[in-house]
C-alpha cells in the first residue's frame, strides 16, 4: 500500500495489510474525508453521522431549486450556474416544504461541497426510495461532460437534476434523494474474480435458500420473476396516473391502492410493458453482497431489450448478507420501457450487477442495525407506503 493512502485515511492504517491500492472508500474512510474537509457543508447544516452509509454518503438538497426548460450538461467551458441562467424559468424556496411537479426539470444545488484529493473520484446514484418513486435524478458538477461522475481531484459545488416522472413530490432543504461513492483508481471488473467470489461466498440463492448457479458474464446477471410466491398472486405493481402528491418525509403513511395497481400472476407468465407506465417488479434470484464488496446494477442494456430496469443502482456492502448470514435478498426493480411496448417473460435475464471491491471492510454494514429499509425485502414499494 502506498503511503499516501495512510495519510488521507489514517483511520484505515491499521487495516493496511488487507487493503488494495484501488477500490471504493468504506464508511470509515468517508468519515475521514469529512473530518479533513474534503467533504463539507454549511456550518448550520453540518454533515450528520446518519448520512454516511457503508460505501457512500447521502447528499442533501440545498435551500433553493431552479425550474429549467431542459436537462443539460455544462461541458468543459461552463459551470452549472452558467447553464441555469440560460435555461432558467423560476426559483423555488426549499426552506419550507415545496412541490416538485411531475414532468418538470429542476436543478438543485446540494448542501455538500467537495475538495477531493488528486487520486479520488466519485460516482453518484439515486437512493433506493427515490428510484421506487420514479424520481429521475442525476448528479452534475461544474465543467462536466457526463452525469453521475465526479472527476478526480474535483473542487467545487454539487448539483442534482430532479425530474419526478410519475408522482409530484413534496421536498424541502435537507431532503436526501441521491448518494455518492468515492473511488481511488479505476479497478476493472473481472468475471474471473467474481467467479472466485461466488465460489467462496455464494452470491446467488433461490427460493428456499437453495444456492443457485451464478450466471456471470460482464457481471452477475439477474432475471425477472413473473411467477411470484405461492402465498400471493401479486407479482408486481403499475403506477396509477394522476395520483395524489407524496410527501417524502412521511413514512409508512400512504395507502398503496391510491397510487398503485397490483399486477396479478399472468397465466402466460409474460407481461407486456407499456412505454407510458412505470412498474415495480422483482428479481427471481436472491443476491448477496459480501461486506468487502459493493455492487451496482446496470440500469439500461440494449442487448436484452429496450427498457430500463433500475433507477437506484447501488447495492451496499452486506446487502442480502448482513451479520446473521442472510441467504440473499431479492432485487426490487424499477422498470420502464423505452418508446415501444416490450414483452417480458418469466425468468428472462434483465440486468446485471457489477461488483466492486472496497479498500477495507466498512465499519457500517447494510442491515437493520443502521436503519436500512430493504434488507429482507420481497416485492415492496417505497417506505412512504403502508405495508401490504
N, C-alpha and C positions, 0 to 999 in steps of 0.2 A: 504494500500500500504506500502510495506517495505521501510525503509528509504534509502536503497542503490540505489533504482531506482531514487530518487530525487537527490542523489549525482552524479550519472552518467549523468542524463538528467535534469539539473536544468531548462532548457527551458520548460520542461513539468510540473514543480512543481505546477504551478497554475491550472493545469488540473487534479491533483491527484484524486479528487473525482470522475472523470469519468473513471479512468484507471483500468485495470485488472492487476493481478500480472504476467500474461504471455501473450504473443502475439507478433505481428510484430512491429518493430520500425518505426514510421512515419517519414516524411521528416524532421521535426524539431529535432527529436532525432538523425537522421543521421548527421545533421549539427553539433550537439554536439559531436558526435563521431569523426568527422573530426577536430573540434576545439581543442579537448582534445588529439589528436594524436593517437586515436585508429584506425583511417584510415588515411594513409599518402601517399605521392607521392614525387618524386624528386622536389627540390626547383625550378628547371627550368621548371617543368611541374606540377604546383600546381593544386589541385582539384578545378574545376570550379563549380559555383552555378548551371549551366545548367546540370551537371551530376546527381544532386540529384533529384530524382523523388518522387512521393507521398509516395511510400513504398519501394524504392530501390535506389541503386546508380549505375550509368553506369560505367563500367570498361573499361580501355583503353589499347590498345596494346602498348608494350614497343618497344625499338629500334631494336630488333633482333628477327628473327624467326628461328626455327630449324626444318628442314625436317628430319623426323624419319621414320624407317622402319615399325613401328607398333604402334597402340594405346597401352596404358598401364595404370596401377595404380601403384604407388610406393610401397604400402604396409607399414606395421608398421616399417620396418627396413631400409627404404631408402628414400632419398629425390628425388624430381623430377629431379634435376640435375644429380643424380646418374644414373637414367634410361635414360636420354637424352644421356649421354656418352656411354651407352651400345648400343643404337639404332640409334645413330647419322649418318646422311647421308651428309647433308651440311647445311651451315649457310646462312641466307638471311638478308641483311641490310634493315631495315624498316625506316631509317631516310629519305629516299626518297621513292616514291611510288614503290611498288613491287608486282609481280603477285603471287598469291597462286593458284596453278594448281588444276583443278578438279580431284578428286580421290586420292589426296595425303594427307598425315597426317603431320600436323605441330604442334609443341609445341611452344607457345609464352609466355615469361614472361610478366606479366602485369605491368603497371606503379604503380598501387596501392599495398600497403602492409598493413597488419593488425597487431594490438596488442589489441586483444579483451579482455574485462573484462571477468572474470571467468564464469559469468552466461549468456553470449551471444554466440550464434552460428550463422551460416549463411547458406543460400541456394541460388544457382545461377540458371540462365536460360538464353537462348539466347534472344536477343531483338527481337521484332516483325519483323522488317525488315530482320534480319538475318535468321529467320525461313522461311520467304516468298521467300527467295532466295535459300533455300535448302542448307544453310551453316550449317553443323552439328558442334556444339560447346559444350564443356564440361569444367567446371572449375576443376582444380586439385590443391591440396595442398600437402605439404611435409608430408610424413608418413601416407598418407590417404589410406583407403580401399574402398572408394566409390567416384564416381564423383559427382559434383554439390553440395557437402556438405562441410561446414567449421566447424570443431569441436569447442565446447565451449572453450573459452579462447585461441584460436589459435593465435600464434605469428609467423609471417613469410611472405614469398613471396606468390604470387598468380600466377598461370599459366593457360593458356587456350589451350585446344586441339581444332584445327580447321581443318575440313575436308570439303572443298567445294565439294558437291556431284553432282550438275548439271551444274553450271556455274563456270568458272575460274573468280577470282575477283582480283581487284587492291586495295590494302590497304596500310597503312603507319602507322608510330608511331602516336598514339593518336586516331586511328580508334576505334569506340565503337561497339563491337559485342555482349557483354553479360552484365548482370546486377546481382546485389547481394542484397538479402534481409537479414536483421538481425532479429533474433528471440530471445526472452527471454523465457526460458522454452520450454515445448512441449505440448501446449494445444491440446487435441484430438478433431478431427472433430466430430460434433454432428448433426445428422439428425433432432433431436427434436429442437435444436436451429435454424437450417436452416429453418425448417417449420415455426417457430415463426417469423424469419426474413422475410420470404416471405409474411406472413400474414400482416406484418407491412409495408413493403417497396414495395412489388410486384417485384419479381426478374425476371419474365419472361413475355414478351409480344409477340404477333403475329403480322402479317401484319395488318395494320390499327390501330395500337396502342391499340389493344384489350388485356386486361390482360389474361394470359393463366394459366392453371393448371400447377404447377411445379411437375415434376417427380423427387422426392427426394429419393435416396437410396444410401447411402455411397457417397453423394454429389448430385449436381444438374445435371441431365442428359440433353444433347442436342442431336438433331437429324440432319440428313443431308437433305439439300434442293436440290433436283434434278428437281424440277418443275420450279423454278425461278419466276421472276416478270412478270406481264402482258406486260410491256413495253420493254422487252428484252427476246430473246430466248436463250441467253448465260447463262449457269448455272455453268460454271467453266472454268479452263484453264489447259492445259497439257504442260509441259515444252518441248521445242524442244531440240533435242540432237545436240551437236556440235555447240552451239550458240556462238556469239561473247563474248569477255571479258566485264565484268561490273566493272566500276569504282564506288566504293561505295560512293564517295564524290559528285557525280553528281545526282542532284535531278530533277525530272520531265524532264528527258533528253532522255531516250531511247524509241524507237518505240517498243511497245509490240509485234507487229507482227513478229519482228526479233527473238523473244525469246519464244513466247507462241502460242499455237494453241487453239483457243476458242472451248469449248465443248458446243454444242447446245442441247437444251432440247430434251432428248430422248423420243420417243413415248411410250416406255415401262416404262418410269420413273425409269430406272435402269441403272447402269453403272458398267462395269467390269474394275477393276483396274489391270493394267499391272504392275507386280513387278519391271520392269525396268524403270518405268515412275514416274514422280513427278507431283502432282496435287494441284491446288488451288481450294478449294470448300468452301461452306459457310453453316452455321447452319440455320435451319428453324426458330428457336427461336431467339428473340432479348433479350439479357440478361442485367442485371444491377448489378453493384457492389456498394453498398452504401459507403459513404465516410469513415465510421469507419471499413470497411472490405476491404480485398484484396482477390483475388481468384487465383487459379492455375488449369490449365487443366491437367488431367491425360492423358499423351501422348500415352500410349500403354496399352490396357486392353484386354488380350486374350479371355476374356469371351464374347466379342462382335465381335471378328474377328481378323484375322491375318494381321492387318495393324496398322500403326502409324498415328494418326490424327493431332498431334500438336507438332511442334518443340519448339515454343516460348510460353510457357505456362502461363506466368504471366499476370494477369488482374489487373490493378491498381485500387485503391480507386477512385470512380467516373466514372469508365468505364460504358458507357451506362446510365449514371445518370446525371453527370455534375451539373452546377449551375442553369440550366433552366428546370429542371425536365424532362430530355430526357426520352422517353419511350423505353429505351433499345437500344442496338446495337448488330448486328449480330456478331458472332464469325467467322472470316475467318480461315479456317482450312488448314494446310499443310498436305497433305495426301500421304503416300507411303505404298504400300502393301508389306508384308513380304513373300518372297520365291515363292508364288504361286498366280495366278490370283484370285481376290476376287470380288464377286458381291455385289454392294451396291444398295439399293432400297430407293426411296424417302420416307422420314420420318423415316428411320431406326436410332435407337439410336446408336451413335458412340463414345461418350465420356462424361465425367462428370467433373464438376467444383467443386473443394474443396474450400470452403470459410473459411478464417481465419481472426480473429478479430485483430485490431491494439490496441496498448497501449493507443492511443489517436487519435482523428481526425487529419489528416495531414494538415499542412498549405497549401500544394500544393494538388490540386485535378486534376485528369486526365481530360484533355479537351483542347480546343483551346487556352485558356489563358496561358498555359505553353508550347505551341507548340506541343501538342500531335497530331500525324499524322492520327490516325484512329478512332476518337471518333464517328463519324456518318457514318461509312463505310457501304457500301453494299459489293457486290463482288468486291474486289480491290486487285491489285498487290502491290508490294512494292513501296515505294516512289521514287525509281530511274526511274520508268517508267512513261511516259506521260499518263494522264488520258484518258480513252477510252470514 
